[in-house]
Amino acid sequence: MAATPPPRRQLFSWKEIARYFGVTERTVQNWERDHGLPVHRLPGEKSRVTAWTDELDRWRASAIDRPSWWISLRFWRTLGALAGLTLAALLAASGFAWLRARPGAPVQFSMEQRTLIVRDAAGREVWRKVFDEPFLPAVTPSDLLAQRLAEFADLDGDGQNEFLFVYRPVSEPVRGDTLFCFSSRGRLLWQYRTDRTVSAPKESFGPPYLAGFFLALPAGPDGARRIVYVSHHVSYYPAQVATLSPHGRVLGEYWHSGHFLFGEAARLEGRDGADVLLAGISNSFRTSTLVALDPDNLRCASDEREHPDYQLDFPGRDCEVARIVLPRTCISRLFDPYSRPLGLRVHPGHVEMGTAEHSARKDCATIFRFDRQLRLQTAEVIDSFLAHHRELEAEGQLDHPFTEAEAKTLYQIRVLRHWMPSKALSSAVSGRSIP
């Protein structure tokens, strides 16, 4: 049975209408103005109103008692979806901005006072390291790169470049140099400093040692790269060549009675794997030398039996792959105690080494060319050497012209050690055995 609707009543003032709803007169007047409250105005001068309760009830059911939009489930579902889309868009935008702002792989560096700053290709700082002393004055990143005292290289085959950096402090003559290895994000992985003391019959050589250069060797089957680090005594000979693992462990040492100024990794004919070619000075022979070493077999000192005062006490002899000393010219013997290398280049089919014949004249040089078995092919002085020779003749400092016979003496290299049988060591030019 249907419910009987309440009896219809008529209300005759704002006060009665307000009392019916339980609100103030101003509230019902606002409802009438803004929300269509069904109020009827009576004729006459005074603003009299009337309302029927059944009409008010129907209005309340449709307006006041209906759930508000802010508590609607549909509203919140729609709002949630829009908020999710907005948040996703904001996260994507912020993530893209973060990726763009995040530094990339380290590829360059700068030095400020005692701070090393490493940057990516866009110049953004990746990391920095503050050392305890300022760097040696006037040493620039370009200098370190050119001298092979700094390099970005993936040492352990993980796809991330480590940074090898030789720290040259302002107190270098007293403290020496140190090779640092940093991760791609600046964590110190290891450091190495030559600290061994070796002796010859008449003197001992202890730290400090200065860095000459280092080479990151070609990667092995596992992707790892070893490092060959060359250093020399701060004031005199000797030089140390150390093979380091990618983690900084010393794998071997070679000690040389002299200095090494240049080095290259090279694959020599008749040899497995990459060897290391080193161009330097032999103090005992007082001339330039070319030495080939196997980085897997560094455990000796150069054999100085012809000049025993230069023999170092580091154990082991004859671990070189090859050891060659080069002849000196008359100009070199006139002006300098030694000849010294000008450079070392490894080409696809041959090796070139230049020697300075007058320390005051860089254009006074001899060029030695070897094949990939380190057999001498050519030995020639350059044109400026001949011009300088004529000048010295005119000044009376030289008493002879440079003759063909003197030119042939440049082929008189001495092979102290070689991996090939002696019969195979013939000059590619003269066809004679090398003295």
LINBELMO-V748233 format. One record per backbone hydrogen bond with DSSP energy under -0.5 kcal/mol. NH is the residue of the N-H (numbers start at 0). CO is the residue of the C=O. E is the energy in kcal/mol with one decimal. If there is no record, write none. Layout:
<<NH/CO/E> <NH/CO/E>>
//
This chain:
<<10/50/-3.5> <16/12/-2.2> <17/13/-2.7> <18/14/-2.3> <19/15/-2.0> <20/16/-1.5> <21/17/-1.7> <22/17/-2.2> <27/23/-1.7> <28/24/-2.2> <29/25/-2.3> <30/26/-2.4> <31/27/-2.2> <32/28/-2.0> <33/29/-3.4> <34/30/-2.2> <35/31/-0.5> <36/30/-1.4> <38/36/-1.6> <39/49/-3.4> <41/47/-2.8> <47/41/-0.5> <47/45/-2.1> <49/39/-2.8> <50/10/-2.2> <52/8/-2.7> <55/51/-2.2> <56/52/-2.5> <57/53/-2.0> <58/54/-2.4> <59/55/-2.6> <60/56/-2.3> <61/57/-1.5> <62/58/-2.0> <64/59/-3.1> <70/67/-1.7> <71/68/-1.2> <75/71/-2.1> <76/72/-2.4> <77/73/-2.7> <78/74/-3.2> <79/75/-2.8> <80/76/-2.2> <81/77/-2.5> <82/78/-2.9> <83/79/-2.6> <84/80/-2.3> <85/81/-2.6> <86/82/-3.1> <87/83/-2.6> <88/84/-2.4> <89/85/-2.6> <90/86/-3.0> <91/87/-2.6> <92/88/-2.5> <93/89/-3.0> <94/90/-2.9> <95/91/-2.5> <96/92/-2.4> <97/93/-2.6> <98/94/-2.6> <99/95/-2.3> <100/96/-2.1> <101/97/-2.2> <106/118/-2.6> <107/118/-1.8> <109/116/-2.5> <111/114/-2.6> <113/111/-1.0> <114/111/-2.8> <115/113/-0.5> <115/128/-3.2> <116/109/-2.6> <116/114/-0.5> <117/126/-2.8> <118/107/-2.9> <119/123/-2.2> <122/119/-1.8> <125/117/-3.1> <126/117/-1.4> <128/115/-2.5> <130/113/-3.2> <130/128/-0.6> <134/112/-2.8> <135/167/-2.7> <138/135/-1.3> <139/137/-0.6> <143/139/-2.1> <144/140/-2.5> <145/141/-2.5> <146/142/-2.3> <147/144/-1.1> <148/143/-3.6> <149/143/-0.7> <150/163/-2.3> <152/150/-0.6> <152/161/-2.3> <154/152/-1.0> <161/152/-2.5> <162/181/-2.4> <163/150/-3.0> <163/161/-0.5> <164/179/-2.5> <165/148/-2.4> <166/164/-0.7> <166/177/-3.0> <167/165/-0.7> <168/166/-0.7> <169/133/-2.0> <171/168/-1.7> <173/170/-1.8> <174/170/-3.1> <175/171/-2.5> <176/208/-2.0> <177/166/-1.4> <178/191/-3.0> <179/164/-3.1> <179/177/-0.6> <180/189/-2.5> <181/162/-2.4> <182/186/-2.7> <185/182/-1.8> <188/180/-2.9> <188/186/-0.5> <189/180/-1.4> <191/178/-2.6> <194/192/-0.5> <197/195/-0.5> <197/204/-2.1> <199/202/-3.2> <202/199/-0.7> <204/197/-3.5> <209/231/-2.9> <211/229/-3.4> <212/229/-1.3> <213/147/-1.8> <214/227/-2.3> <216/214/-0.8> <216/225/-2.5> <219/223/-2.5> <222/219/-2.1> <224/154/-2.9> <226/243/-2.4> <227/214/-2.7> <228/226/-0.6> <228/241/-2.9> <229/212/-2.8> <230/239/-2.4> <231/209/-2.4> <232/237/-2.4> <233/207/-1.7> <237/255/-0.5> <237/257/-0.5> <238/255/-2.4> <239/230/-2.6> <240/253/-2.8> <241/228/-2.7> <241/239/-0.5> <242/251/-2.1> <243/226/-3.4> <243/241/-0.5> <244/248/-2.6> <247/244/-2.3> <250/242/-3.5> <250/248/-0.5> <251/242/-1.1> <252/297/-1.9> <253/240/-2.2> <254/299/-1.9> <255/238/-2.7> <257/255/-2.1> <258/280/-1.3> <260/278/-2.4> <261/278/-1.9> <263/276/-2.2> <265/274/-2.6> <267/265/-0.7> <268/371/-1.9> <270/267/-1.7> <274/265/-3.1> <275/292/-2.7> <276/263/-3.3> <277/290/-3.0> <278/261/-2.4> <279/277/-0.5> <279/288/-2.5> <280/258/-2.6> <281/286/-3.0> <282/256/-1.9> <282/280/-0.7> <283/256/-0.8> <285/281/-1.4> <286/281/-1.2> <288/279/-2.4> <289/323/-2.7> <290/277/-2.7> <291/321/-2.7> <292/275/-2.7> <294/292/-0.7> <296/293/-2.6> <298/296/-0.8> <299/252/-1.2> <300/315/-2.2> <301/254/-2.6> <303/301/-0.7> <306/303/-1.2> <307/304/-0.5> <309/306/-2.4> <310/307/-1.5> <312/198/-1.9> <320/291/-2.5> <321/291/-1.6> <322/416/-2.7> <323/289/-2.7> <324/413/-2.4> <325/287/-2.5> <332/328/-2.1> <333/329/-1.5> <334/330/-1.9> <335/331/-2.3> <339/355/-1.1> <341/353/-3.3> <342/353/-1.1> <344/351/-2.7> <346/344/-0.6> <346/349/-3.1> <350/369/-2.9> <351/344/-2.8> <352/367/-2.5> <353/342/-1.7> <354/365/-2.5> <355/339/-3.5> <356/363/-2.8> <357/363/-0.7> <360/357/-2.1> <363/360/-1.6> <364/362/-0.9> <365/354/-2.0> <366/379/-3.1> <367/352/-3.0> <367/365/-0.5> <368/377/-3.0> <369/350/-3.2> <370/374/-2.2> <371/348/-0.6> <373/370/-2.1> <376/368/-3.6> <377/368/-1.4> <379/366/-2.1> <381/364/-2.0> <384/381/-0.9> <385/381/-1.4> <386/382/-2.1> <387/383/-2.2> <388/384/-2.5> <389/385/-2.0> <390/386/-2.0> <391/387/-2.3> <392/388/-1.9> <393/389/-2.5> <394/390/-1.9> <395/391/-0.5> <395/392/-1.2> <396/391/-1.9> <397/391/-1.6> <402/400/-0.8> <406/402/-2.0> <407/403/-1.9> <408/404/-0.9> <408/405/-0.6> <409/406/-1.3> <410/407/-1.7> <411/408/-1.6> <412/410/-1.9> <413/324/-2.6> <414/412/-0.6> <415/322/-2.3> <415/413/-0.9> <416/322/-1.5> <418/320/-0.5> <423/420/-1.4> <424/421/-1.2> <425/423/-1.7> <426/431/-2.4> <427/375/-1.9> <430/426/-1.8> <433/424/-1.5>>
//
